[in-house]
Amino acid sequence: MGSRPGPLNRQGSGPKTGPPPELLLGRRRVCRCRYPRGVETVTGSVVWWNDDEGWGALSSDAVPSEVFAHFSEVQMEGYRVLRSGQDVVFEVEHFPAGVDGYVYRAWKIRVPAS
């Protein structure tokens, strides 16, 4: 009997999605670690913050450019929001792939006690 055509065919005839398995050999696997090596804790301040979109930029003397920050990484109770000029402590990671043009991103963003 013949094999079924279409994407369900795993034997080689018919349309498929993605590259053939032989091209995947030796392909670099991307680490999806939550907190990868190379993360450093720094102090800095909020450059700007967009409440509606839930993200903004941070700066620190220890980092050569601005740092991408997302509300999901802000560690506080209730509505997680930052204000321009506010002091923060955060872990920073170099992120060559970039997020919205930023090559650094922030993790575990905390507002120090006054």
Backbone torsions as a table, in degrees:
resi	resn	phi	psi	omega
1	MET	NA	150.3	178.8
2	GLY	-79.7	161.5	178.4
3	SER	-85.2	157.5	-179.4
4	ARG	-71.9	139.7	175.1
5	PRO	-80.7	165.6	174.0
6	GLY	99.2	-175.3	-173.0
7	PRO	-65.8	-17.6	179.6
8	LEU	-78.2	-13.7	-179.8
9	ASN	-73.7	117.5	-179.4
10	ARG	-103.4	6.0	-175.5
11	GLN	-99.2	-3.7	172.8
12	GLY	122.6	-16.1	178.0
13	SER	-108.6	142.4	-179.1
14	GLY	102.2	166.4	-178.0
15	PRO	-67.4	146.9	178.9
16	LYS	-135.7	164.4	173.2
17	THR	-111.9	141.5	179.0
18	GLY	83.0	169.4	-178.9
19	PRO	-73.6	157.6	177.1
20	PRO	-62.5	151.4	-176.3
21	PRO	-54.5	-33.3	-178.4
22	GLU	-65.3	-23.9	178.0
23	LEU	-82.4	-12.9	179.9
24	LEU	-84.2	-16.4	179.5
25	LEU	-62.7	133.8	179.5
26	GLY	79.3	0.2	180.0
27	ARG	-72.3	136.5	-178.7
28	ARG	-68.3	131.5	176.7
29	ARG	-86.8	138.7	-180.0
30	VAL	-89.2	128.6	178.2
31	CYS	-76.4	128.0	177.8
32	ARG	-108.2	34.5	-179.1
33	CYS	-65.2	143.4	179.8
34	ARG	-69.4	-47.7	179.5
35	TYR	-127.0	85.2	-177.1
36	PRO	-70.1	165.9	176.3
37	ARG	-62.0	155.3	179.8
38	GLY	95.3	8.2	178.9
39	VAL	-89.4	135.9	-178.0
40	GLU	-127.7	139.5	177.3
41	THR	-87.5	129.0	-178.2
42	VAL	-135.8	164.1	172.0
43	THR	-107.6	149.9	-179.4
44	GLY	-168.6	-156.7	179.8
45	SER	-145.2	163.7	179.4
46	VAL	-82.2	123.7	177.1
47	VAL	-79.5	-51.8	176.0
48	TRP	-155.9	158.7	-178.7
49	TRP	-146.7	133.6	178.0
50	ASN	-106.7	105.1	-179.2
51	ASP	-60.2	-40.8	-176.6
52	ASP	-64.7	-39.8	-178.1
53	GLU	-94.1	-17.4	176.5
54	GLY	76.3	31.3	176.0
55	TRP	-153.3	166.4	-179.4
56	GLY	-170.7	-158.4	-177.4
57	ALA	-129.7	143.2	176.4
58	LEU	-116.4	160.9	174.3
59	SER	-136.2	154.6	177.9
60	SER	-153.2	146.1	176.7
61	ASP	-64.2	-20.6	-178.1
62	ALA	-83.2	-7.0	-176.3
63	VAL	-122.0	133.1	-175.1
64	PRO	-70.6	-15.5	178.1
65	SER	-145.0	176.8	-179.7
66	GLU	-64.7	157.0	-173.8
67	VAL	-118.4	129.7	176.8
68	PHE	-67.9	134.6	178.4
69	ALA	-132.4	134.7	179.8
70	HIS	-118.3	145.3	-176.2
71	PHE	-58.0	-28.5	-178.2
72	SER	-65.3	-17.1	179.5
73	GLU	-98.0	-3.9	178.6
74	VAL	-78.8	122.3	-176.4
75	GLN	-98.7	93.5	176.6
76	MET	-158.0	161.9	178.1
77	GLU	-79.5	151.7	175.0
78	GLY	74.4	-148.6	-178.1
79	TYR	-69.4	117.5	-175.6
80	ARG	-88.2	106.8	-177.3
81	VAL	-143.1	148.2	176.2
82	LEU	-119.1	162.5	180.0
83	ARG	-123.8	144.1	177.7
84	SER	-54.8	134.7	179.1
85	GLY	87.3	-10.5	-178.6
86	GLN	-69.3	137.1	176.5
87	ASP	-75.6	140.5	179.5
88	VAL	-141.9	157.7	171.4
89	VAL	-120.0	133.5	-176.9
90	PHE	-154.1	162.2	172.5
91	GLU	-95.1	137.1	-177.1
92	VAL	-120.3	141.3	179.7
93	GLU	-129.1	135.4	172.3
94	HIS	-72.0	128.2	-174.4
95	PHE	-129.6	84.5	-173.6
96	PRO	-56.4	-30.3	-179.7
97	ALA	-66.6	-25.0	176.5
98	GLY	78.6	148.9	174.3
99	VAL	-130.9	113.8	-179.2
100	ASP	50.9	36.7	177.9
101	GLY	89.1	-3.2	178.9
102	TYR	-95.0	134.2	179.2
103	VAL	-100.3	5.8	173.4
104	TYR	-129.5	145.3	175.7
105	ARG	-133.6	152.6	-175.5
106	ALA	-101.4	143.3	175.3
107	TRP	-125.1	154.6	173.0
108	LYS	47.5	57.0	-178.3
109	ILE	-76.4	125.5	-179.2
110	ARG	-127.4	144.3	173.5
111	VAL	-97.1	118.5	-178.4
112	PRO	-65.4	149.1	178.1
113	ALA	-63.9	141.3	-178.0
114	SER	-74.2	NA	NA
